[in-house]
Amino acid sequence: MFKDLNGFIGALDKERELARITDSVSPELEISAVTDRVSKTPGGGPGLLFEQPTGFDMPVAVNLFGSLKRMCMALGVNHLDELAHEIEELATPKIPSGLLDTLKLLPMVNRLRDLMPKTVSDAPCQAVVRKNGTLDEIPILKCWPEDGGRYITFPLVFTKDMETGIRNIGTYRMQVFDGRTTGMHWQRHKGGAQHHRIAERLKRRLAVSVALGPDPALAYSATAPMPEGLDELMLAGFLRRERVELVKCVTNDLEVPANSQIVLEGYVEPGERRREGPFGDHTGVYSHPDDFPVFHLTCITHQRNPIYLTTVVGIPPMEDYYLGKASERIFLPLIRKTVPEIVDMHFPAEGIFHNLVIISIDKRYPGHARKIMNACWGLGQLMFSKTIIVVDKDVDVQNQSEVAWVVGTHYDPERDIQFTRGPVDDLEDASDLPAYGSKMGIDATRKWPSEGFTRAWPKKLSTTAMAAAKAEEQWQKIRKGWRP
Ligand SMILES: Cc1cc2nc3c(=O)[nH]c(=O)nc-3n(C[C@H](O)[C@H](O)[C@H](O)COP(=O)(O)O)c2cc1C
């Protein structure tokens, strides 16, 4: 695993997964345009390191997570499902029945030890401490022409619940208002917003620290939909197979990852709001301007020769799709602890997470698909799912063309659609009201007589094993002489 961002960049270099851009490219629209162009190549294109952002001597790293291969590299696996398997094992430990069995548990015990962060006193991220530093030193991007300004798009925002001391880390964009203040775009449903709510009730200033560019597993963890009250650093420690090292901030009492490239220390005042946006979002459209809390910078600390890690979002697919894919795989075994009938799930890139989720189930009783929809609408950030498609377990939900065929042939519109109302994603633009609207489930499972369907369900076409073997043999011959 990678000690820090530099280690990850070195590995990407070795694997030829990184393009180093030595021409001068401007943080104002140009870096994002290049990133968008590269992201649209099949497979996501390479990671990008802009070594000469115009007007700055700090390199900009972007699209580092923007392919399945690099997402796997970031998390130290060949396939994301390896993590799902490990989590499944950790969440369902078997009672050892002898010495050998007990010894087999040792690696698992070590993984559990990695969940706890530890505090260090000497940290690379504090090699340079600048209490008078300003954001103007960092090549922060303006991504899209009508953006309200420059945005920090990949921050790890650290806060604590003032009553319980429980930490939260989330990735919430920060619009630069001036060298010492930014917006703090934690949406109302998110962990940071809850800590802010508590601070406002207590009429106290909320300490906020922002880590930029820690090691890749840690950077991913801030985007993960961890249940409220569960520390993202536990997930990071598990993923990086080593305890996260934290260091106490210089001007507030929070702790931040010692291996961050840059740390912004500061606070948010109770009651203060400022207009934020518009912002070219991962929905592919500009988010509407709205009032959000304001982050006040008190100190910048950084490594010697830091790299600025950022991301560009826009019309999918872009880098955030691959970050979301990791969450889809990592959280599936955990979701199955509550909803064990779920076999697989898939968030297509075009559905930008909240618009569409496809779920296959081991259907056991009448109305089961509707139970799954309701469970999802009540489960963490899955509550935002505007459309949930439920299919039987023999359907490959990762194959969108198969799903489209199955839905079309399996659902009766009037009978199989379930509507509900409730909280919707802050980025939902089609609902009448912000953050409150309707959602729809499509039951595309085969219907049973106990569900009122008494006709015979038609049999899916397939040939005999013998004819299939002949077809394969003939196809190999046809293929050799065929030039498409
Ligand atoms: C690149 C990127 C940018 C994001 N920007 C925001 C944002 O501005 N506001 C927000 O509330 N969530 C944003 N998110 C989603 C949150 O990071 C995500 O919901 C996370 O789980 C929140 O953590 P929390 O549950 O601890 O609040 C972003 C995610 C990614 C990948």
The ligand as an SDF file (V2000), in Angstrom:
LIG
                    3D

 31 33  0  0  0  0  0  0  0  0999 V2000
  -15.6110   14.4660   -5.8930 C   0  0  0  0  0  0  0  0  0  0  0  0
  -16.7400   14.4890   -4.9060 C   0  0  0  0  0  0  0  0  0  0  0  0
  -17.2740   15.7020   -4.5110 C   0  0  0  0  0  0  0  0  0  0  0  0
  -18.3130   15.7380   -3.5830 C   0  0  0  0  0  0  0  0  0  0  0  0
  -18.8300   16.9500   -3.2050 N   0  0  0  0  0  0  0  0  0  0  0  0
  -19.7960   16.9900   -2.2640 C   0  0  0  0  0  0  0  0  0  0  0  0
  -20.2960   18.2480   -1.8120 C   0  0  0  0  0  0  0  0  0  0  0  0
  -19.8880   19.3060   -2.2720 O   0  0  0  0  0  0  0  0  0  0  0  0
  -21.2440   18.2340   -0.8260 N   0  0  0  0  0  0  0  0  0  0  0  0
  -21.7210   17.0710   -0.2770 C   0  0  0  0  0  0  0  0  0  0  0  0
  -22.5380   17.1220    0.6380 O   0  0  0  0  0  0  0  0  0  0  0  0
  -21.2860   15.8610   -0.7230 N   0  0  0  0  0  0  0  0  0  0  0  0
  -20.3230   15.8020   -1.6880 C   0  0  0  0  0  0  0  0  0  0  0  0
  -19.8550   14.5970   -2.1190 N   0  0  0  0  0  0  0  0  0  0  0  0
  -20.4370   13.3600   -1.5760 C   0  0  0  0  0  0  0  0  0  0  0  0
  -19.9160   13.0880   -0.1830 C   0  0  0  0  0  0  0  0  0  0  0  0
  -18.5160   13.1520   -0.1320 O   0  0  0  0  0  0  0  0  0  0  0  0
  -20.3900   11.7010    0.2590 C   0  0  0  0  0  0  0  0  0  0  0  0
  -21.8010   11.7370    0.3090 O   0  0  0  0  0  0  0  0  0  0  0  0
  -19.8210   11.2810    1.5820 C   0  0  0  0  0  0  0  0  0  0  0  0
  -20.3050    9.9980    1.8870 O   0  0  0  0  0  0  0  0  0  0  0  0
  -20.2130   12.2360    2.6770 C   0  0  0  0  0  0  0  0  0  0  0  0
  -19.6760   11.8010    3.8810 O   0  0  0  0  0  0  0  0  0  0  0  0
  -20.5210   11.9160    5.2310 P   0  0  0  0  0  0  0  0  0  0  0  0
  -21.5810   10.8630    5.1510 O   0  0  0  0  0  0  0  0  0  0  0  0
  -19.5150   11.6640    6.2910 O   0  0  0  0  0  0  0  0  0  0  0  0
  -21.0810   13.2780    5.2740 O   0  0  0  0  0  0  0  0  0  0  0  0
  -18.8220   14.5390   -3.0430 C   0  0  0  0  0  0  0  0  0  0  0  0
  -18.2790   13.3170   -3.4520 C   0  0  0  0  0  0  0  0  0  0  0  0
  -17.2520   13.2840   -4.3710 C   0  0  0  0  0  0  0  0  0  0  0  0
  -16.6870   11.9660   -4.7970 C   0  0  0  0  0  0  0  0  0  0  0  0
  1  2  1  0
  2  3  1  0
  2 30  2  0
  3  4  2  0
  4  5  1  0
  4 28  1  0
  5  6  2  0
  6  7  1  0
  6 13  1  0
  7  8  2  0
  7  9  1  0
  9 10  1  0
 10 11  2  0
 10 12  1  0
 12 13  2  0
 13 14  1  0
 14 15  1  0
 14 28  1  0
 15 16  1  0
 16 17  1  0
 16 18  1  0
 18 19  1  0
 18 20  1  0
 20 21  1  0
 20 22  1  0
 22 23  1  0
 23 24  1  0
 24 25  2  0
 24 26  1  0
 24 27  1  0
 28 29  2  0
 29 30  1  0
 30 31  1  0
M  END
$$$$
